[in-house]
């Protein structure tokens, strides 16, 4: 499993806390929750190769049913960005494993 977060997401979090020092457990928990919401999990099934995972992601992201569902839910842009980031991370990990 790998986690990926963009620099823009980190900067948004830092701006939200106004670059202040975290002083107690409540502040740390809040920051952790914010960062967890910005992280995207990339799970690899033991039987599937990275190529199979990318193929399935591409099939899912181009599915008319899934696209329609996210249009209705109003989160199409975020959903597409998450898939884009996952596919890029999976391809990066896959090429590293090939070397």
LUMNUTOR-500033 format. One line per field, with one value per residue (C-alpha): residue in one letter; x, y, z. Coordinates in steps of 0.1 Angstrom, whole numbers, always signed. Layout:
N
type [A	...]
x [X	...]
y [Y	...]
z [Z	...]
// end
This chain:
99
type [X	X	X	X	X	X	X	X	X	X	X	X	X	X	X	X	X	X	X	X	X	X	X	X	X	X	X	X	X	X	X	X	X	X	X	X	X	X	X	X	X	X	X	X	X	X	X	X	X	X	X	X	X	X	X	X	X	X	X	X	X	X	X	X	X	X	X	X	X	X	X	X	X	X	X	X	X	X	X	X	X	X	X	X	X	X	X	X	X	X	X	X	X	X	X	X	X	X	X]
x [+0	+12	-2	+1	-5	+1	+21	-10	-30	-2	-1	-39	-36	-7	-26	-57	-37	-20	+14	+10	+27	+6	+2	-18	-33	-65	-45	-25	-57	-73	-43	-42	-79	-73	-43	-61	-89	-63	-46	-56	-50	-35	-41	-24	-41	-16	-29	-32	-2	+2	-9	-42	-48	-43	-65	-93	-90	-92	-122	-139	-131	-144	-176	-207	-225	-197	-195	-232	-232	-206	-223	-255	-234	-218	-182	-172	-141	-128	-134	-116	-87	-84	-84	-58	-36	-40	-32	-1	+11	+4	+23	+52	+53	+50	+79	+101	+93	+104	+139]
y [+0	+35	+69	+99	+135	+165	+195	+217	+196	+200	+238	+240	+223	+245	+276	+263	+262	+295	+278	+278	+254	+224	+226	+197	+163	+178	+199	+169	+148	+176	+178	+140	+139	+167	+149	+115	+131	+143	+109	+83	+47	+25	-11	-39	-73	-101	-119	-88	-72	-34	-36	-53	-27	+2	-15	-19	+17	+29	+6	+21	+57	+54	+36	+56	+42	+55	+88	+93	+83	+109	+136	+130	+130	+163	+150	+141	+164	+151	+115	+119	+137	+108	+82	+102	+105	+67	+57	+79	+65	+29	+34	+50	+21	-4	+10	+11	-26	-35	-21]
z [+0	-8	-1	-23	-15	-37	-27	-33	-8	+18	+12	+16	+50	+61	+50	+69	+101	+94	+98	+136	+158	+168	+206	+218	+209	+196	+171	+160	+156	+135	+113	+109	+99	+73	+58	+58	+38	+12	+9	-16	-9	-36	-29	-48	-49	-45	-76	-98	-115	-115	-151	-142	-115	-139	-165	-140	-129	-166	-171	-140	-148	-184	-173	-183	-152	-128	-146	-143	-107	-99	-119	-98	-66	-77	-71	-107	-107	-74	-84	-118	-101	-75	-103	-123	-92	-85	-120	-121	-88	-99	-131	-112	-87	-116	-135	-104	-98	-133	-128]
// end
